[in-house]
Amino acid sequence: MTKLTLGTHPFLLGFDQLERMLEQAEKSGTEGYPPFNIEQVSERAYQITLAVAGFSQDDLSLTVEDRKLVVRGRSPKKEEGRVFLHRGIAARQFMKSFVLADGVEVTGAATENGLLHIDLERAEPEKIVKTIQIRQG
């Protein structure tokens, strides 16, 4: 028995890119540190919120690389002379990535009360009707 994938199914022409995006999303994972929420705030707008307590704006970076939103946090500088009896607030570096669909753009980001809010918006899809001329062979 042959396994059919999106790229090899006879009625799904050109969907091999979607299959690659799904594989990329699976590899990026959604577990671990830092915790995050994804919220739909309107019909075409989303917001990703990451808990980044202890990180300043200089410790955080956002990039879009090949339709992937990558959030990186560098470990805050260690202060000499501090002795912790208990350390429950994680402050380790991290990299979290989110695969963006075509037409989804990052429109802004802000930190507030130890949270990083990233705003996303999906562009209005174009409705195109195209007539194809049939030529005689």
Beta strands, then each sheet from edge to edge (+ up, - down):
strand 1: 36-40
strand 2: 45-51
strand 3: 60-64
strand 4: 68-73
strand 5: 94-99
strand 6: 104-112
strand 7: 115-122
sheet 1: 1+ 2- 7+ 6-
sheet 2: 3+ 4- 5+
end
